[in-house]
Each structure stands twice: as C-alpha cells, then as structure tokens.
Amino acid sequence: MLLKNRNFTFLLLLFGLVYSGYSQTQNKFLWNFDENGGIYWAVRESQNHTDHIEMSGFHVSVILTYGVENGGLVLKYHLVFPMLRTIPNNTHASLAYDFNSSDLQDVVINSSPVKENPEKFSLNGLLSVNSKANEVNVLHEIYPSVDKAAVIEKRIYKNISGNNISVHLPEINKIHKTPEKKGVYGIYVITARSDKNGDFTLKPDETIEYSIIYSARKACEPAFYVSADYELLKRKMFVDGIHRDLVFESPNDTLNRVFNFAKIRATESIYDTKGGLMHGPGGGSYYAAIWANDQAEYANPFFPFLGNLAGNESAINSFLHFARYMNPEYKRIPSSIIAEGVDFWNGAGDRGDMAMIAYGAGRFALAYGYRQTAKNLWPLVEWSLEYCRRKINKDGVVTSDSDELEGRFPAGKANLNTSSLYYDALNTAVLLGKELKKDESLLQAYKKQATEMKQAIENYFGAKMDGFNTYRYYRKNTTLRAWICTPLTVGIYERAEGTIDALFSPRLWTKDGLATEEGDVTFWDRATLYGLRGAFAAGETERTMKFFNYYSARRLLGEHVPYPVEAYPEGGQQHLSAESALYCRVVTEGIFGIRPAGLSTFTLTPQLFSEWDEMALRHIRAFKRDFDIEVKRSGKNLQVKVLQNGKVFFSEKIKEGDSVKIKL
C-alpha cells in the first residue's frame, strides 16, 4: 500500500526543521566504521567520554563502562550471574557484583606502574582497547564466556621501546564471599584473578599476554578453569555465526552494520537456567525470566528468521512456560515467569498479556515451520484468544488493567495496543489452524472476530488528534501517544496517512525517536521501532527511510552505542535485548514485508527506497529452509527473486507496493 500524502509539502518543511536541529549532532558522531564490519572510536587529545555496553553468555552478563577520563583508561565491570539466585528470589534476584579495573594491582614496566593512555576503542561483539603506556602498546580484548559464569579481559603488552624492558605481572586473586543466608544456594564465591604472574624480560617488538578472569560460583562447587584464548575463540565463533545468517545487504552500510550488531544483542542474552533456555532483557535487572511482551511479542517472532538454535529453543521454552498457567476458569496467565521458571510476577495486572502471547506464539509457530511444534503451541494460542474474547467490552474492544508500560502512562480500561495485537493474533490463528487442519467452524469464528475487531478499533479508537486523522490510545486520551503506530504493524492502514504524519511530526518525534507521549521527554526505543516498522509496512518508504537512517546512525555511531536501548530517563538507556530483535524486524517485516502465511509459505511486500537499486536478505532460516530474497529495480517495477542453494525458484516483476505469495 503506497500512501498518497496530501500534506507532503508541509511535512517536508517540518522534516527540514526537525533535521536542521539534528545535523550538528550527526556531524559530531564519535564512532566510525572499521574495515572488519565493526566500529571504532579514535580518541582525540584531551577528550573525555565514557559509555556502557552490555554483553552476555549463557551464565553471565556484564555491563561494561569504558572510556577516557583525564587521559586515563576507564574500565568498570557490573557483573551479573543469573543462575546464582539471591534472597528474596524475585525478578531482580540475580547475583551482581562490581569491579573497577583501577582497583587492581598495576602491571609494572621498568619499575614504573603502567598508566595507559587510550588511543582507540573498537566494538564488534567484544570490546577492544588500544593504548600506549610507558614503553609498550597495550591491547585489551574484553568479552563474556559463551557458556561459563566468567568475563575475560585479555591484555597483550608489546615492547615498542627498541630496548629490552622488564615487565612485572602482579598476581591478582581478589575473592569475595556472599553471606550464606542471602543466597538461594548458600554462599557464592566471586573472584577476579590473573592467569599468570611474575617477572619477565621483553625484547624489542616482543609481546606478552596477561588475562584477568572475573567469575562466580557456588561455594559448594569447585573452582573452574578458564582459558582466555579458548573463550575468545568461542565468542568470535558465536559472533561470526550470527553474522553469517540473515544477512541484510543494502547500499546503506550503516543499516547493514546496525542490523548485524542488533542480531548479536538479540541472541546473546539467553540464559541456561534450570527451567531451560530463557531469553532475558538484561539491563542489570531482568535475567533468568521471561515476559509476555519482551519475549513472546518482541523477540520470539524474530528468532526463526535468524535460525539460531538457542534463540528458537528459548522461544519454544518460553511459550511452554506460559502454557503451564492455562486453566479452565480463564484466569490470566502471569505477565512474567521469573527465577528460572519457579515463580511468576504479575504486579501490573493484565497488561494485555494474553494478546501478546497469542500474537507471538502464532507468528513464531508459522515461521519456525515445524508441524509438531505448531501442534504443541496451538492450545496456548487457542486459550489466549478465548481469554481475550471474554475480555471484550460492549464497544467490541479488549479490556485490560494496563499495557506494556505497566501504568507508567495512562492506558484506560481498553487500549489500542491490546486490541491491535488480538486482531493480528486472530488472523495468524486462521493461517496456523488451516495448516493444522483445525475445525473449520472455529477458524471461521476467528475470521469473523477479526473483522469485528478491526471495525471496533476504528469505531472506538479512531479520532482526530491535534489535527491528525489517527487514533486516541484509550477513550479519554487527549494527547498523541507513540503506540498509535501498532495498527500499522498488523495490517490496518485506514488511518495510516494521519498516523504516520503524527508519528513523524515534532509533536512526537524527538532527537532520540518517538516520545512516549506528546510533550514528554520519556522515550522507549521499542515504540520507535514499532513505528518505523509500521510506517514501512504501510508503504511510506521515502519519508520513513530518512528517519530510520537517522535513528540507526545515532544508535551505531553516536554518544551511546551500538545497540537500540530501552528507555530514558528510566533505565539509563540500557541495552535491553528484545529491542535489538525489534530493530531486525523493521528490516524483515517492514522493509521486506515478510509475513508468515503457513508453515512453508509467506507473503512478501518489499519497500525499495527510491535511492536504492537493489537490496537482499541472505540465508533466511525461517520455515525450515535456508533461502535468499533479492529485490532489484526494473524500470518502474521491482524484480523479486527467491533463491535456495543459489538457484532461483521464484522470479517475478511486481509494482511497487504490491505483494506476492511465496511457497517454499
């Protein structure tokens, strides 16, 4: 659907005014592209700047603060061990501990402590730091273990003096034991230790390696050995594997790189709990637990396209955890299953969680492509849809206690988000039910309910807001809200023009994306990413791409990099994992317009930006396949090809904005 924008001239003026305020920021980006697909920050003289990044493995997460203060290197570790549970064993009960690198003993060169002056920071799945100090160059590589409760800082010291130098590597063996009564499993032992120590002589150009391992374990278990080189190779293999699957190719290298980075963050934040693999948001607070929005709605529908084994397994596991709470009385499923699956959190009441679960489970089951898994998930989809049906009010929309913002902003007794997700879940259930040969009368009932819900959304939420023909978020809503974008992501386009005008107007769009509410400084990247995905899906490619380019460059190269973030001012813009999955869905579902239509079938509605001649997605792993999509400009049309094993099995010219159905 290509919108005919009657206010295009006016909006171009607005766009110019908005972006004139952003141009200075863009010109001051700290970071640049490196030749290996990553990014680097070359430190200027007298420059002070610090940032933080989260990196994770199956048993650990680290929020690493790094940068330069007064010419010196800053490295601070906030370590989280999700399976070392503390008391009370609630949502936030992961063992956490802080280490500051400056508190550790210094390496000594020619009798003088090493004082490093950082010259370059690099990111590509791990943090690298290049420094000069005394008569050596120092390379730091910092990364989490893929499968151990450890974070490693590997250092390489190189003699650049032209003469022999003496090097003293101190023995580091800091140990902290937690009180027994504060641990679910008793005492925990947290350590920072070096892998070697002693006095050495380095000849000119010689190097020596020295690593510090930060780790934790139960006191009743033996200490475990960590090889810095082995863990580094495993981390690089993980990152390389993520880069090889679901490859986005476009003329815009910024978008390509942000997409690659987002795949890492979306996938690394999976924890090997006693309740199975659990994808967790992170952020220092949210681990070994799942949520109906972050996991079921945001991340799980993405994982089949990437094909990561742990991602798909964590998605299936999350739905099975939610399914444990189905009941014949249709009492709500909890919003969050916490503490490795042994407890739940429901502090915000019904946030529309059953609509989120039905939406995510249906989409995941189709894209995953395995019939038995789809059969296993069907009861959860059916139960959640019935729960929502029972919550429909006299006006035909779904009621809930709150929404995914959990009361931070008003949502009334019925909000646009919940009803839109329910509408999409009904449509997906029809497609999934056909594949599973479910009773036709049930599927016809779902079709009818979807038709009625679409009309109810229009009647109940459709409104003129600040002059825009869009939606009120709830009945008494008088200000524009970011989540007016949700209908666009579920194929409701009747108010697309006014909605997109509102989203990209100065009333909602800020330098950090969409404000949660008109006139408020709060922003959540999840809403911005929904808005961008919906605007692309509605066919407003030209305008949307400019905002998408700006947002992507700011997140990749600006002051706080390299991933989408959670929220501001709350949360300190932590790198919550599911937001990165939502970034990837802007590309797969927005720009390429991929919508699962069966266990081996999808519709494709590509939106090729006018300044691009071609784009492609390589090694898509959905529907139990490995296939590519290529889109090229052909005169006024688009040439669409789908390839498997390098061979074209679908090729067709379509008009811009048209859809095609692909059977693999």
N, C-alpha and C positions, 0 to 999 in steps of 0.2 A: 504494500500500500504506500504510494507516494503522495505526501500531503501537498495540497495547493495552498500555500501560505499567503493569505490576503494581506497580512501585515509585515511582509518580508522586508520592505524598505525601512519601516520603523524599527524592526528588530535588528537589522544590520547596524542602524545607528546606535541602538542600545549595546549591541555586541562591541562596537568600536569603543564606546565609552567605558564599558567594563574592562576591556582588554588593554586600553591605554594605561589603566592603573596597574596592570599585571606585567607590563613589558619590562619595567625595571627589575622586578623580581626574576623574570626569566633570564635577563642578562647577567644576573649575579649568581647563577647556579654554581654550587661548589664542585659538583662532580662532572666527570667526563667519561666517554666510552673508552674502554681499552680494547685491544685487538683480539682478546680471547672471549669476547661476549659479556664481560663483566663491566664494572665501572670503577673509576679511581678518583681520589681527591688529592691533588698536588698541593701541599701545604705552602702557603706564602709566608714570607718573613713577617714575624710579629703577629701572625694570625692566631686567634684563639677561637676554638669551636669544639663542642662536644656533641655527640649524638648517642642514640642507643638502638640496638638491633636485637631481636630475639632469634635464637637458633635452637633446634630441638632434635632429640633422638628418642628411641623407644623408652628410655628410662631416665631422661634428664631434659631439662630446658635451661637455657641461660639467657638472661637479659644482660647484654654486654654494653656497658657505657665506655666509649672510647673517644679519643680526640687529643687536642693540644691545649694546655694551659701554661701561659708564660714560657713557651718554647719547649715544655716538657711533655712527655707521653702520659696520657691518662688511660688506664685500663681498670675498670671496676666490674666485678662479676656478681650478679644476683643469680644464684643457683637455685633451681627448683627440682626436687626429686618427687615426682607424683606418686610413686608407689610406696614411699616411706611416709605413712599417714600419721598425722598428729591428732591430738585430742583437744576439743571435740572434733570428731571425724565428719566435718561438714564440707561444703563446696570448696572452701579455701584451705583445707587441711593438708596441703602438700608441704613436706619439709622444705624450708627455704633457708638460705644462709648467704651472707655477703663476704666476699674477699676483695680487698683492694691491692692491686699489684704493687703499689708503692710501700705497702706494709711488709713486703717480703724482703729478705736479705738481697743486697745488690751483688751482681757479678762485679769482680774487680779486675781491671786491666792495668798492668804495670803499677800495681799498688794503689791505684785510684778507682773509686767506685764508678761504675758506668752510669752516666747521665745522658739519656738518649734525647736527641732532637729529631722528631718525626718529620719525614720528607714526603711520604706518600701512604695513603690508606687505600686498600682495594677490597672489593666485595664481589664474590661470585659463589655463593653457597658457603663461604667461610670468610673470615676477616684476615687480611694480610696487612702488615705494617712494615714499611721500610724506614729505618732510622740510621742516623750517624751518631757515633759516640766515641769519645777518646780517639783511639786509633783503629776502630772497627766499624764495619757496616753491620747492622742487625736486621734480620728478617724474622718477624713474628707471624705465625700462622695459628689461628685460634678457631676451634671447631668442636662440636659435641661428638661424642661417640655415637655411632649408629645404634648400638644395641647394649651399651653398658651405662651405668649411672656415673658417667665421667665426662668432664670437659677438659680439653687439652690445649695448652699454649706451648707450641713448639717454637724454639728460637734457634737461629743459625747465626753465629758470630763469624765474620770474615775479617782477617787481618789485611788492612789496606795501608799499613804504615811504611812498607818497604823494608822493615827490620823485624827480627824476631820479637815477639811480645809474650809476656807471661799472663796467663788467664787463670783466675781463681773462680771456680764454680761452687757456690755455697751449697751445703746440704739443707734442703728445705723439707721440714716434716712437721707442719702445723696440724694439730689434732684438736678437734672439738667434739665433746660427747654431750648429747642432749639428756635431760632428766628422764629417767625411766617412766615416770608417771605421765609424761606428756606425749609419749609415743604409743600408737596402737600396737606396735610390735616391740615395745620396750625401748631400750637405749639405741640411739643411732650415732654412728661414728662418721664425722665429716673431716676430710683431710685435704691438705694441699701439700704435695710432696714433689721433689725433683727426682728425675730418673737417673741422675749421676751427680757426683761432686768430686772435688779435688783440685790439684794444681796442674796446669798444662802449659806447654810452650807451643805457640803458633808461629810457623814460618810465614814469610810474605805470601799472601793470597790463599793461605790455608784456612779451612773452616773447622768449627766445632759445633756440634748440635747439643742442645740442652733443653729439656722439656719439663714443664710443671703440669702435674695432673691434679685436677680438682675432682673429688669423688665423695661418695657417701654410701654407707651400707648399714645393715642391722648389726648390732654388736655381737649377736649370736652367730653370725656368719663370718667366714674367713675373709681376709682382705683379698682382693682380686688384682691380677696383674694387668697392666695397660701398656701396650706398645704404641708409642706416639706415631711412628711411621705406618704401622698397620691400620690404626684408626684413621689416619689421614687418607690412606688409600681407599678405605671403605666409604668415608664421607665423599670423596671425589667420585667414586663409582656410583654412589647414590645420586649425586647431583648430575653426573653425566647421563645416567639413565633417565632422569626426569627431562633433561634437555632433548633427548632423542625421540621421545614420544610426544604426540600432539604438538607439532612444530608449526608455529604461525609464521608465515612468510608474507611480508608486505614491503612496499617501498619505504616505509617509515621505521627506521631501526630502533627508535625509542619505543614504539609499541611492541616490536618484536622482543626487545630486551625486558620490558616490564612484564610481558606475558611469561617469559622464561623464568624470571625471578618469582613471579606470583605462583607458578607451578611448584617451586621449591617450598615456599612458605605454606601453601595449601596442603602439602603432602607430608612435610617433615613432622608436623605437630600431631603425631599419632603415638599413643602410649600403650605399652604391652601390660595391661592390667590383669588382675586375677579374674576379672569379668570379661576378658577378651580384649582385642584391639579397640581402643576408643580414640577417635579423633577429638582433640580438645582445642578450644580457642586459644589458650595460653594467657599472655598478658600479666604473668605473675600471680594470677588468681584462679584460673579456670583450667583444671587438669584432671585426668582420670575420671572424666564425667562427660555427659552429652546433653545437648539442648535441642528442643524441637525446632528452634529457628537456625542456630549456627550450624548444626549438623544435618538434621532431617531436611530443612528447607534450602539452606545455602550451599553447603559443601557436597552432600551426598549425590545430588543430581549431576555434579561435575565429574566425579571420580571415574565412571565408566569411559568417558571420552579420553581421559589420560591413561587408563588401563593399569594404574599402579596397583599391585596385588594387595598391599597393606591398606590402601585407600578403599578399595572395593570391599575388602573384608571388614574394615571398620564400619563402613556404611551398613552392610548386612547386619553386623552385630548390634549396631545402634537401633535399627528397626526392631530386631528381636527383643532387645531390652524394653523398648516402649510397649511391644506386644504383650509382655508379661503382665501389664496392668489393665488389659482389656477385661471387662466384667459385664455380666448380663444386665446390671442396673444402669449402665452407661454413665457411671461416674467418671469424671475426667481423668485422662492419663496425665501424670505429672509433667511439668514443663521441662524438668531436668532429672536425669538419673545420675547420681553422684557417688563418690567414694568407691570407685572401681566397680560400681553396679550394686552395692549393698544397701543403698539408701536413695532417697529422692528429695528434690526441692520443689516446692510449689508455692513459694512466697508471694507471687503476684497473681495467684488465682489462675483462671483460664485466660490465657493471653491470645486465644485463637490457636492453641497448640495442636488441636486435632486437625484443623485445616492445614497447618504447616506439615504435619506428619503425613496426611493423605496426599498432599501435593508432592512432597519429596519422595515418598515410598513408590508412588505410581510412576513418576518420571524416572527414578532410579531403576525400577524393575524393567521398564521398557528398554532403556539404554543399555543396561547390563546384558540383556539378551538371553539369559539362561532361564529356560522354562520352569525348572524346578524351583529356582529362587523366586521367580514371579509367583508361583503357586504358594510358596511359603509366606510371601508378603501380602498376598491377596486378602486374607482375613483381617489384617491390620488396616488396609485401605478401606475395606467394606465397613468395618466397625467405626472407623474415624469419620467416614462420610455420614453414617447413620447418626453418630453423635452430633455432628454439625446440623443435620436436618432437624433434629429435635431442639436445636437452639435458635431456629428461625423465628423471628417475631412476626407480628401482624402485618408489618410492612414488607415482609419477604426477605429480609437480610439476616445474617447470622450475628447473634449477640455474643459478647464475651466480656470478661471482667476488665480486661486491659488489652494491650497489644505487646509487640516485642520490646517496646521501650519501658514496659513494666511500671507505668504510672509516672514516669519522668515528665511526660507531657500528657495532657488530657486526651482520652480516646473515646469518651462517651460510653454508651451501653452497646453500641454496634459501630464498628469502624470499617473503613474501606478496605484495609489490608486483609482482614479475615474473610470477608465475603468474596474478594477477588481470588484469594488462594483456594477457597472452597469451589468457586466456579471452575478454575483450572483443574482442580483435582477430579471433579465430576467428568470433565471431558477426557482426561487421561484415563480414568477408570473405564470409560466406554471402550477405549482402544485396548487397554490391558485385558478387560473382560472378554473381548472378542477373541483375542489370542488364546485365552484360557478356556474358551467355549463355555462361558458362564450363561446363566439363564437369560434369554433374550428379553423377557419382561423386565428384569432388573436393569439391564442396560438401557432399555427404552425409558425406564423411570429416571435413570441418571440423565439421559438426554433432555428429558422434559424439565427436570430440576435445574439443569444448566441453563436452559433457555429462560426459565422463570427467574433464575438468579441474575442473569445478565440484565434483564429488564428491571428487576428490583434495584440493582446497583444504579442504574440510570435514574430511576424514579426517586430513590432515597438519597443518593449522594450527589447526583448531578446538580451543579449550581454555577451561578455567576459569582466568581470570587475576585475582587479587585479588578473587575473588568475582564477577567479571563473566563472563557467558557470551559470550565473544568469541573472539579469535584470539591465538595466540603469533605473533610476527613471523618467527621461524625456530625450528628444532627445539629448541635449548637455551635459548631465550629465557625469562627468568623475570620480566621487568618489562614493564609496559604500554608500548606504543610508539604514536606518533601515527599511523603508517601502517597501523594496523589498520582505518582508515577506507576503504582502497582498495576492498574488495569492495562497499561500498555504492554507489560511483560507477560500478560496472559491472553493477549489477542483481542482486547476490547479497545477499539480505535475510534469510536463515535465522537469522543471529545479529545482526540489526540492533538489536534492543532492548538486548541486553547491550553491544554495541559502542558505541552512542550513549550509554548510561549511563556507560560508561568514559570516552569522549571528553569528556563534559561534567562529569565528576567532578573534584574538587580534585586528584586524583592526576595528571591530565593537563592540565586547563585552568588557565591562568595569566592574569595581567593582560594578557599580550600574545598570547593564543591558546594553541594546543596546544604543550606541551613536547614536544621530540623523544622524550624518554624519561622515564618516571616518575621523579621525584626529581632531575632535571637542570634546570639553568637555561637550556639551549640551546633556542631555538625557531627555526623556519623557517616563514614565512607560507605557503609552498606546501602544507605539511601541514595547516595550519589551514583553508585554502581548500578543499582536498580534503575535509576532514572536514565542513565546513559544506555543501558541495555534496552529499556523500553522505547526510548526515542529512536534508536537504530531500528528496532523491530517495526516501528510504525512507519519507517521509510524516510525519516527526516535526516538523511545521511549527511548532507553537506554541513548543516549547522552543527549537528551532534559531533561530527569528527573534529571540528575545531575545539570544542570543549573537552573532548576525550583526549586530544593531543596535549592540550594544556595541562589537564589533570595528570596525565601519565608522566609528562616531563617533570612536573613538580614533585611527584612521589618518587621518581627514579633519581633525579639529579639535584633536588633542592636541599633544604636545611635538614630534613628528616627523611632518610632513605632506608631501603629501596623498595618497600612494600606498601600496599594500602594499609590504612590504620583503622582503629576502632572509633574513638570519639575524642572530642575536645569540647569543654575543658575537662570533663570527666575522663579518667583513664590515662591521661598523659600521652595520647596518640600511640598506644601500644600496638604492636604488630599482631593483632589477633588473626588467627589463621584463616577462618572462613571468609574474611573479606578478600583475601587473595583468590580464593575459589570464585567469588563473585566477579572479580576482575576478569578472570578467564572466561566466565560465562558472558561477559559483554561481547567477547570475540565469537565464541561458539554459537551463542543463541541470538546475539544482536547483529553483529556484522555478517555472519554467515547464515543466520536464521535457521539453525538446525533445530527441529522439533521431533522427538521420537513419535512414531506413528504405529509401531509394532515392535516385536522382538527382533526383527531384522529389516525394519522399514522406517524411513524418516522423511519429513518434508524439508526442503531447502529453499530459503528465500534470501539469496545473497544481496548485500548492500555494498556495492563497489563505489568507493569515494571517487568523485569526478577527476581528481588529480592522480589517481592510480590507474595503471593499465591492467594490472593483474594482482591477484592475491591467492594464497593457498593455505590449506591446513594439511599437514603431512602426518602420517602414522596415527590417525584417529583409531582408538582401540575399542570404540563402542560396538555394541551388537555382536560381540564375539569375533570381530574382524580386525584387520589392520588395513586401513584404506586411506586414500588421499582425496581431497577435493581441490580442484583448480577452477578459478574464475578469471576469465580474461575478457577484456573489452573487444568487441567485434562490431565496429560501426556504432550504431545506436543500440545495439543489443549486447548481451553478455553470453559468452561461450562457457558453458558449465561442463566440466568433466569430473567423473568419479573413477578412480583407479584402484585396483587391487593387484598387489605383486607387480607393480609397474605397468600393468596392462589396463587400457581403458575399457570399461564395460558399460559406461553411460556417457553420452555426449549429446548435448542439445543446446541450441541457441534460444534464449528467452529474453523477454523485455525486462528492463529494469523494474524491480518491484514485484515481478511475477514469482510464483512458487513452482517447484517441481517435486514430485514424489519419487523417492529412490528405494528400490527393493534390492537389498544386498544378496 
